[in-house]
Every structure is written in structure tokens, then in C-alpha cells.
Amino acid sequence: MRILLTNDDGYHARGLAVLERIARTISDDITVVAPAEEQSGKSRSLTLTEPFRVAKRGENRYAVRGTPTDCVMFALADAMKDSPPDLILSGVNRGGNLAEDVSYSGTVSAAMEGALAGIRSVALSQRYARSGMGDGVPFDTAEAWGARTLLPLLDLDWAPRTLININFPPIEGDAVKGIRVVSQGLRDYGRVGLDKRTDPRGFDYYWLAMGRLPHDPVPDTDLEAIEQGYVTVTPLHLDLTHRESLDMLAAAYR
């Protein structure tokens, strides 16, 4: 099995090293194509108005000065064009990608690009407690549960244009209750906070702060299951059509 690894935290991210160790329990045919720098929150953005450059870091290893989607496109069109991957793994992300996070996530978007190309693709993320910031994020649970979460997926017939989103809870590996297959949840974000500052030249700049309101997770969703200490597995698909509205909208134009 040929496996492509990517992420949005960057080529040197600890989570990518964890993902490679997980992947090597499945196969030794590994190619790494990851952003040269962190690209968190870039979603499915592309580098269109300028070229992106690629640095080869070793055998089947590349650092791309672009987005996670650029990375997958480069891998499929160039680095792996003669031997396309059978599986794409994106992550392990520093922080969870739950509920509406999937719309912002570069980690999930890299898996989306793989699904669009007809390749089985999985996004993996390690949630952490508020105290576990920066390089202090513990990936032990992802490493302990990564392979056992992935392996059952490999023997399944996936529906076209689908991907799998996996999140590991912020607890010790031996405290995890198991794996639950659940739907995507939805949170109510609080008002967007802007931290306005002024640079030494007198120009204003802003830090974006996403505040969240307290919420009660809806049953059988990724939000509830991860709070209960489960690894969450959520199937996603690329068709965003709200089919229940088709007849209503069609009638409005008659």
C-alpha cells in the first residue's frame, strides 16, 4: 500500500512525525508532502496568484511553500504521478477538528482533495486541554490509538467522494473508552473577538480571537463522544447540497 502523508501544521510538526510512525505500522511505502510552514485555518485554499516552490528533504520527502491542498495536488501531479497513493493520511493535527472546525481546517481539506481525486483519505486530529498549548500538546493518545482506528477502515468499500475524520480525546491512551462512529456536531461560536494593536510605525493590526459560547453537545455527535472519552470517527462527503430544499427552491422559480 502506498501512503501519502500531509498536514497543515507544517513539515517539522510533531504531529506529522507521529503520523509517520502510525503509517509505518501499515506500510513502508511512505511519501511525505507537507507545507514548509504552518497553514492552519487555510481550509481548501489554493496558491493561484503566484508560484509555489518545493524543497526535497530526502527520499520521497517534500516541503511545499503552499497550502495543504497545494501539497496534495503536487503529490498527485508530480511527486507520485507514476505511482499514485492508495491512501492519504492528513495530520496528526495539533488540536481537534470537530463540528464546524472541518470547514476551516487545512488538515481536513487535504483529505477532501484526496477524496475528490478518488483516493481513500483520512484526517486525524489530537484534541488537547487548554493547558496543553504549543509544543506541549500530548500526542500519546493519537499514537496509541492511531493504527487500531485506521486498520478497520482499510477493508471497507468507501462511497465515492467521501473521507473519514478522526479525532482523539485529550486523555491518556489507557483511559480512552473506545471508538465511536458519530455524525458531525455543531457549536455556537461566540462573537468574533479582535485584539487591536498598533505597531511601532503607528499602523493598526489585529489578532483574531474566536470566542465560544457554552454548549450542550447534541447526542451521537463528535462533540458529545469526545467529551465522553471516545475516539471519534465521522464520515464526511463533498456534496454540500441541501436536498430537502431543492423542491422548495424549484417551486419558487416556476
C-alpha positions, 0 to 999 in steps of 0.5 A: 500500500502506498501512503501519502502523508500531509498536514497543515501544521507544517513539515517539522510538526510533531504531529506529522512525525507521529503520523509517520510512525502510525503509517509505518505500522501499515506500510513502508511505502511512505511519501511525505508532502507537507507545507514548509510552514504552518497553514492552519485555518487555510481550509481548501485554499489554493496558491493561484496568484503566484508560484509555489516552490518545493524543497526535497528533504530526502527520499520521497520527502517534500516541503511545499511553500503552499497550502495543504491542498497545494501539497496534495495536488503536487503529490498527485501531479508530480511527486507520485504521478507514476505511482499514485497513493492508495491512501492519504493520511492528513495530520496528526493535527495539533488540536481537534477538528470537530463540528464546524472546525472541518470547514476551516481546517487545512488538515481536513481539506487535504483529505477532501482533495484526496477524496475528490481525486478518488483516493481513500483519505483520512484526517486525524486530529489530537484534541488537547486541554487548554493547558496543553498549548504549543509544543506541549500538546500530548500526542500519546493518545493519537499514537496509541490509538492511531493504527487500531482506528485506521486498520478497520477502515482499510477493508471497507468499500468507501462511497465515492467522494467521501473521507473519514475524520478522526479525532482523539480525546485529550486523555491518556491512551489507557483511559480512552473508552473506545471508538465511536462512529458519530455524525458531525456536531455543531457549536455556537461560536461566540462573537468574533473577538479582535485584539487591536494593536498598533505597531511601532510605525503607528499602523493598526493590526489585529489578532483574531480571537474566536470566542465560544459560547457554552454548549450542550453537545447534541447526542451521537455527535463528535462533540458529545463522544469526545467529551465522553472519552471516545475516539471519534470517527465521522464520515464526511462527503463533498456534496454540500447540497441541501436536498430537502430544499431543492423542491422548495427552491424549484417551486419558487422559480416556476 
